[in-house]
Amino acid sequence: MATLLNMSGIDKAFAGVSALSGASLDIAPGEVHALIGQNGAGKSTLIKILTGVYRRDGGTVQFNGADSVISSPRGAQEAGIATIYQELNLVPLRSVTENVMMGYEPKRFGVLINWKEAHRRTREILTQFGIDIDVRAPLGSFSTAIQQLVAIARAVSLDARLVIMDEPTSSLDASEVSVLFGVVKSLRDAGVSVLYVSHFLDELFEICDRVTTMRDGRTVDCRDIAGTTKLDLIAGMLGRDPDDIEQAGMTEFGASSADVDKGAVLLKAEGVSTGPRLTGFDMVLHRGEIIGLGGLLGAGRTEAARAIFGVDRLVQGQIDVNGFGAAPDTPAAAISAGFGYLTEDRKAEGIIPDMSVRENLTLALLPKLTKNGQIDRAREREVVAHYIKALGIKTANMEQPIRELSGGNQQKVLLARWLAIDPDVLILDEPTRGVDVGAKREIQAIIRDSVAKGVGVLLISSEFEEIVEGADKIIVLNEGRIITELTNPGITEDTLVRALAQTEGQAA
Amino acid sequence: MSTRDTELPAAPTKSFEWGPFLRTNGGLVALAVILIFNILVTPNFLQMQTLFVNISQVATIAIVAMGMTLVIATGGIDLSVGAIMALSGALAPLIFLSEFGQAYPALGITAAILVPLIAAMACGLFNGILVANLKVQPIIATLILFISGRGIAQVLTNGNLQTFSNPSFSYLGTGKVLGLPFQGWLALGIACVLFLVMTRTTFGRYVLAIGGNERAAELSGGPVKRVKIGVYMICGVLSGLAGLIVVAINSASDAARNGNLMELDAIAAAVVGGALLQGGRAPIFGAIIGAVIIQLVKYTLLANGVEDEVALIAKAIIILAAVYVQQARKE
């Protein structure tokens, strides 16, 4: 098979710590190639070397039959490698045309931008991808999915031979994902190669041709995806035997607290509304219970969490906490009522990137660590040391800035932030998103342990197996309303999917 | 993304790397360079008198720069510091020169120090409420007092220069402790207190958390509004104090000139000292080093007969260099 890209024997070390050793990657023209691995396996580093963000310490890179001389992201773009990042690097306030044409605007007299021509070309490019939108409108007025497609369209219009997509579906809902997949397939048909990085293994089977697995900075496997199972992929990433995993179940929730009798009522929501995105939400949460919120993106799951945590103001209904009667109206009040809220967006609402692991971990606990305004630093270190050990957080020491940790370890620190306040109610919004398989199971085990200690958990997860195996009860939402409730034991992924499908049917 | 295996091959030992060293210790290196230059070039530099003059002048910049550092650490900025200096400086002589102040000198002096500081704190409260509760952009919110504060001060004094002779009040600007200016010790004391506040207290932790990621700080129960108001109030009080010191040094209060352009010096000192304009860092002693650098550059040029206007350009170059180093630090 001819190759478009061949990277071999790539070495890279940061400050003496090796991130890649002898990694390789091989992509054929017109193939969709998956790159998988746990956080910290070296995927991002490898991609950044390819796109000229980092310089390699050793190894060779051949692109399009010649030795690659790419030394900057701009150079990569000119060589025909386009990268669609997780965080889109577009300008939301400017029009779609400006975003697509940025830096390559058609000119009149060599200086003035020929807007008519620019709009026309943009429309032409977008139509190829089946997108029909007003190209004069600000990009930010469209959904994330459309924005992402615009980013891809821009990349392809620059004659990309290879498009790199980093977690492209993490913020898309099901219908948007299928549009994206359509675009990926049309790229492939046009002879463009796609390097596809994703934690959602199910997707890979749908659109990828081959898959490269990385582990600990090495490329451990490269194979056709046909004839591979999900279990094989997980085993490859973890470096474990597939049979072991099969016995243990896919998540750490398996054989959950079915026989634990439910304790006192912790939280009771009645007719809670915060606006069009959440209306008439009812729920009762007991000690030692996990309630799952099911639904698609935008169904009102996060809104329910925000209402309970006092972030969004209630316009109707009431929330009873532990018999207190009043709902917390600020996060601070919610925390002192014994609530913890692990947010969906780790970067924007969770970590404080430049602060240390220690400072991040004790942020919610601060009021309890304080005497006369002074932080009890000895006790603080004690708490942090305890959780680093208990949750197996991989950090050089507790003073390391949290941004230097891998996604899974950042998530564990945030989880510890809430466990440390010794909560009664834990609201977990996508606790394992963007986290590698190993850390995912560890996080699930941590959740299970705290439930066993009597914590009530409200679990939001887009991973069906997590919510199906974990929750005692699933409340299914659609367009801000409760559609149905499912009770475990007896829920399967199948019944949940059917419940969701029904909601789709009703909505239509 | 990095693995932390212990068995990995050790890093090859490299020779000393200047880049990272300069980036983390740039301020101290710059200070050392300026000092060595002065010792070699400037006549009579190594004299008690030089030290004395510089300390008495740098103290006000340093005091305001520390307040500014706290505000910047929350991701804000305070343009009103100079105007607050003028206001508080105008109030003090009004009080101790009044009939009440003349009749009860001790009470008069106390009031002449406390009332301006309280007024300055109120200005900070005003800024803080605009920024925290009304969500006005800090640069606009503090522009209000930047424009009106000095105006109020001039109205209070009818635009006159107030001269006075009051040894006990002048101690603020001319007193000596262990042979060095009183205000130098004052600045050092404030620095120590603020350093402890930033490293040991919940308030300090929240300041940095808000600057680092305001959403996260709020969702973790941080009292975002109160802390923001707090830093503007601290900045206001410190500006008020600096205004009093300037008046005390001159034995005269000139509402038109007191604290003029101080906001720029304070921001420059904070940035040279390592504060990040997007927030999340509060190097208190850095602010002092920044203030000293700016003061010394001014002094060096003046002592060597370079004109004042050129000194301004030099200041701009320092700020440029500091921002450049910051950018480099971010990769």
Interface residues (C-beta under 8 A of the other chain):
Chain A: A13 F14 A15 G16 V17 S18 A19 S21 N39 G40 G42 K43 S44 T45 D216 G217 F309 V311 P331 A332 A334 I335 S336 Y341 T343 A348 E349 G350 I351 I352 P353 D354 M355 E359 L363 A364 L366 P367 L369 T370 G373 Q374 I375 R377 K394 A396 E404 S406 R417
Chain B: M1 S2 T3 R4 D5 L8 P9 A10 A11 R200 T201 T202 F203 R205 Y206 L208 A209 G212 N213 R215 A216 A217 E218 L219 S220 G221 G222 P223 G280 R281
